[in-house]
């Protein structure tokens, strides 16, 4: 499955694909009844996508070392897929182009939420700074106030702390829950919290599979684990309070879109 465009990293994708392709989901109509998995980065989207791919019997594309980058290349037309079965793609990379979901109708979207403490902590400790800056430039910077936006326009992300960049990026992506909920009905959108899938898998996992029209196997009940955090990576009280204050209300608002699965 050779790539049409030589892209092996997200930085290359930004320059060679995103800035040149008007529709990053242009090839989505080629994959009837596809499942898309999205939400804020570091919210468990990769884990959920891999579970669904395993349930569907999908092979790994192996275009790059990144599952989501492979999906981005295929859906944007920069690469091809010769898998004849049903597809599942991770699409958190849309970021500021989230409105593209409304341009297509032959898919189901699983939208992951996760508590801000876990997400921001992961962004701070487990994510490359370049990836965080790309997300901030596309989404998080929109959350800056007027004066901060002037600073951003002059100096980019450099004047802002990594904690602020991570928290605002979380808010921007999590707030998109309302946008996708407005554009897609309950037959095409399933909003679920990663923590609910971990804490109550017997309730939420079968509901997720039922929404996707994928046969459920009880082996998936124990597939998700709560992330383990070493002591040196724990957030300080100041950081915890900052995240709670800035991101807590956005997370609470987004959780209102979670459907009752009984």
C-alpha positions in Angstrom: 0.0 0.0 0.0 2.4 2.7 -1.1 1.8 6.3 -0.2 1.1 8.7 -3.1 2.9 11.5 -1.2 6.0 10.9 0.8 4.8 11.9 4.2 6.2 10.1 7.3 5.5 12.7 10.1 2.8 15.1 11.2 5.0 18.1 10.5 5.3 16.9 6.9 1.5 16.3 6.8 0.9 19.9 7.8 3.0 21.3 5.0 2.4 18.8 2.2 -1.3 17.8 2.8 -3.2 20.0 5.2 -2.2 23.3 3.6 -3.0 22.0 0.1 -6.1 19.8 0.5 -9.5 21.6 0.9 -11.2 18.5 2.3 -9.2 16.3 4.6 -12.0 13.7 4.5 -12.3 13.8 0.7 -12.0 10.0 0.4 -14.4 9.2 3.2 -17.3 8.5 0.7 -15.1 5.6 -0.6 -15.5 3.8 2.7 -19.2 3.0 3.2 -20.4 2.8 6.8 -17.0 3.7 8.2 -16.4 4.4 11.9 -14.5 7.5 12.9 -13.1 8.0 16.4 -12.2 11.5 17.5 -12.2 13.9 20.5 -9.4 15.7 22.2 -6.0 14.4 21.8 -4.7 12.2 24.7 -8.3 11.1 25.5 -8.0 7.4 24.6 -9.0 7.7 20.9 -6.1 5.5 19.8 -7.0 2.8 22.2 -10.7 2.8 21.2 -9.8 2.9 17.5 -7.5 -0.1 17.9 -10.2 -2.1 19.8 -12.8 -1.4 17.1 -10.2 -2.3 14.3 -9.5 -5.6 16.0 -13.2 -6.3 16.3 -13.6 -5.6 12.6 -10.6 -7.7 11.7 -8.9 -4.7 10.1 -5.1 -5.0 9.4 -2.7 -2.2 10.3 -2.0 0.1 7.3 1.7 0.4 8.3 2.2 3.4 6.1 4.0 5.1 9.0 4.6 4.4 12.7 1.4 6.3 13.6 -2.1 4.8 13.2 -3.8 8.2 13.0 -1.3 9.6 10.5 -2.1 6.6 8.3 -5.8 7.4 8.5 -5.1 11.1 7.7 -3.2 10.1 4.6 -5.8 7.7 3.3 -8.8 10.0 4.0 -7.1 13.0 2.4 -6.2 11.0 -0.7 -2.5 11.1 -0.1 -2.4 7.3 0.2 -4.7 4.3 -0.6 -6.3 1.4 1.3 -6.8 -2.0 -0.3 -8.7 -3.4 2.7 -12.1 -4.5 1.4 -13.9 -4.7 4.7 -15.4 -2.0 6.9 -12.9 0.7 8.1 -12.3 2.5 11.3 -10.3 5.7 11.3 -9.0 7.9 14.1 -9.7 11.6 13.1 -8.7 13.8 16.0 -6.3 15.5 13.5 -9.1 17.5 11.9 -8.8 20.1 14.7 -9.9 23.5 13.3 -11.5 21.7 10.4 -14.1 19.9 12.5 -16.8 21.3 10.3 -15.8 18.8 7.6 -17.8 16.1 9.5 -20.9 17.9 8.3 -19.9 17.5 4.7 -20.2 13.7 4.7 -23.0 11.3 5.8 -21.8 7.7 5.3 -20.2 7.1 8.7 -20.6 6.9 12.4 -18.6 9.1 14.8 -17.4 8.0 18.2 -16.5 11.1 20.2 -14.3 10.6 23.3 -14.3 12.8 26.3 -11.8 12.6 29.2 -11.3 14.5 32.4 -8.9 17.4 32.0 -6.5 16.4 34.7 -5.6 13.2 32.9 -5.5 14.8 29.4 -3.5 17.9 30.4 -1.1 15.8 32.5 -0.5 13.5 29.5 0.1 16.5 27.2 2.6 17.8 29.7 4.5 14.6 30.3 3.9 12.3 27.3 3.6 14.4 24.2 6.2 16.1 22.1 6.2 19.9 22.3 5.9 20.2 18.5 2.7 18.2 18.5 1.3 20.3 21.3 2.2 23.6 19.5 0.5 22.4 16.3 -2.7 21.7 18.2 -2.4 25.1 20.0 -1.9 26.9 16.7 -4.9 25.3 15.2 -7.3 25.3 18.1 -6.1 26.4 21.5 -5.0 29.9 20.5 -8.6 30.7 19.8 -9.2 30.6 23.5 -6.7 33.4 24.2 -8.1 36.8 25.3 -7.7 39.8 23.0 -4.4 41.0 24.5 -3.0 37.5 24.4 -4.0 37.0 20.8 -2.0 40.1 19.9 1.0 38.6 21.7 0.4 35.3 19.9 0.3 37.0 16.5 3.7 38.6 17.2 5.5 35.8 18.9 3.6 32.6 18.4 3.3 30.1 21.3 6.6 31.0 22.9 5.4 33.5 25.5 2.9 31.0 27.0 3.6 28.2 29.4 3.2 24.6 28.4 0.5 24.3 31.1 -1.5 27.2 29.5 -1.1 25.8 26.0 -2.2 22.4 27.0 -5.2 23.6 29.0 -6.5 26.0 26.3 -6.0 23.3 23.7 -8.0 20.9 25.8 -10.8 23.4 26.1 -10.9 24.2 22.4 -11.1 20.5 21.4 -13.5 19.5 24.2 -15.8 22.4 23.3 -16.2 21.0 19.8 -18.5 18.4 21.4 -21.3 20.9 21.1 -20.5 21.5 17.4 -20.5 17.8 16.4 -23.6 17.1 18.5 -25.5 19.9 16.7 -24.4 18.6 13.3 -24.9 14.9 13.8 -27.9 13.1 15.2 -27.9 10.2 17.7 -27.9 7.7 15.0 -24.5 8.9 13.8 -22.8 10.3 16.9 -21.9 8.5 20.2 -20.3 10.7 22.8 -18.7 8.7 25.6 -16.3 9.4 28.4 -13.1 7.3 28.5 -13.3 7.2 32.3 -16.8 5.6 32.0 -15.5 3.0 29.6 -12.7 2.2 32.2 -14.9 2.3 35.3 -18.1 0.7 33.9 -17.1 -1.4 30.9 -20.0 -3.8 31.3 -22.4 -0.9 30.7 -20.6 1.3 28.2 -18.5 -1.1 26.0 -21.6 -3.1 24.7 -23.4 0.2 24.1 -20.4 1.5 22.1 -20.2 -1.7 20.0 -24.0 -1.6 19.5 -23.9 1.9 18.2 -21.1 0.9 15.8 -23.0 -2.2 14.6 -20.0 -4.3 15.5 -20.3 -7.7 17.2 -19.2 -7.5 20.9 -16.8 -9.9 22.5 -16.5 -9.9 26.3 -12.7 -10.0 25.9 -12.9 -6.3 25.3 -14.3 -5.6 28.7 -10.8 -5.5 30.2 -9.1 -3.9 27.3 -8.9 -0.4 28.8 -6.8 0.5 31.9 -6.5 3.7 33.8 -3.1 5.3 33.1 -0.4 4.7 35.7 1.5 7.9 36.7 4.8 7.8 38.4 5.3 10.1 41.4 7.7 12.5 39.7 5.0 13.2 37.0 2.2 14.1 39.3 0.7 17.5 38.9 1.4 20.1 41.6 -1.4 21.5 43.6 -1.1 24.8 41.7 -1.3 23.0 38.4 -4.3 20.9 39.5 -6.2 24.0 40.7 -5.4 25.8 37.4 -6.7 22.9 35.3 -9.8 22.5 37.5 -10.6 26.2 37.3 -10.0 26.7 33.5 -11.0 23.3 32.1 -13.5 21.9 34.6 -16.5 23.9 33.4 -15.8 23.0 29.7 -15.6 19.3 30.6 -18.8 19.4 32.6 -20.6 21.1 29.7 -19.4 18.5 27.2 -20.5 15.6 29.4 -24.1 16.8 29.0 -23.9 15.4 25.4 -23.3 11.8 26.7 -26.4 9.7 26.0 -28.0 7.5 28.7 -27.1 4.0 27.8 -29.2 2.5 30.6 
